[in-house]
Structures are given as C-alpha cells and as structure tokens.
C-alpha cells in the first residue's frame, strides 16, 4: 500500500464586510464603499460577496490579533 503525501495548505483568514465594520465601528456599507474606492482590498467569492484579508485589516487598525490565533468566523 502506498502512502499519499499530503501537503498542508495555509489558509488565509478572510473577514466579511460585517466583521470589518465591527472592527472599525462603521456600517458595513462603508466598508463596501472603501473597497469600491480602492481604500481597502478585497476578493470576491464565487457568489460575488466581498471578503477582506484579516492581516490587512488589522494592519490598518494598527493592532495584531490579541490571541495570536486563526480567525474562526465566530468573532464579530
């Protein structure tokens, strides 16, 4: 029996517009406007929803994650 070699893929944590808005204490529509204006980079999901790189958002805020861990999607 052959063993398959599995590689670990580093998953980049992404935030929803609502999560970004909560961090900046603004409305989610403001976050979307920032993305349209090019002030905040985003990617689009296959469904067309915007997602924001957590590291970039935290850098703009000027603070790293307090727990140093990965984003789980349950934080707001």
C-alpha positions in Angstrom: 0.0 0.0 0.0 1.3 3.4 -1.0 1.1 6.3 1.3 -0.2 9.5 -0.1 1.8 12.6 0.7 -0.5 15.3 1.9 0.6 18.9 2.0 -0.7 21.4 4.4 -2.2 24.4 2.7 -2.0 27.6 4.7 -5.5 29.2 4.6 -5.5 33.0 4.7 -8.2 34.2 7.1 -10.7 36.5 5.5 -13.4 38.7 7.1 -16.9 39.6 5.9 -17.9 43.2 5.5 -19.9 43.0 8.8 -16.8 41.7 10.7 -14.6 44.5 9.2 -17.3 47.1 10.0 -17.5 45.9 13.6 -13.7 46.3 14.0 -13.8 49.9 12.6 -17.1 50.7 14.2 -18.7 51.7 10.9 -21.6 50.5 8.8 -20.9 47.5 6.5 -21.9 49.7 3.6 -19.0 52.0 4.5 -16.6 49.0 4.2 -18.1 48.2 0.8 -17.6 51.8 -0.3 -14.0 51.7 0.8 -13.4 48.7 -1.3 -15.0 50.3 -4.4 -12.8 53.4 -3.8 -9.7 51.2 -3.6 -9.0 52.1 0.0 -9.4 48.5 1.2 -8.5 45.5 -1.0 -11.0 42.6 -1.2 -11.5 39.4 -3.0 -14.8 38.2 -4.4 -16.3 34.8 -3.6 -17.9 32.7 -6.3 -21.2 34.1 -5.2 -19.9 37.7 -5.6 -19.6 38.5 -1.9 -16.6 40.6 -0.8 -14.1 39.2 1.7 -11.2 41.1 3.3 -7.8 39.9 4.2 -7.7 39.9 8.0 -4.0 40.8 8.2 -4.5 43.9 6.0 -7.5 45.0 8.1 -5.6 44.5 11.3 -2.6 46.4 9.9 -4.9 49.3 9.0 -6.3 49.2 12.5 -2.7 49.2 13.8 -3.2 46.2 16.1 -2.5 42.5 15.7 -4.8 39.7 16.8 -4.8 39.7 20.6 -4.9 35.9 20.8 -2.4 35.3 18.0 -4.6 32.6 16.6 -6.6 32.0 13.5 -9.9 33.5 12.7 -12.7 31.1 13.3 -15.6 33.0 11.9 -17.4 33.2 15.2 -15.8 36.5 16.2 -17.6 39.8 15.4 
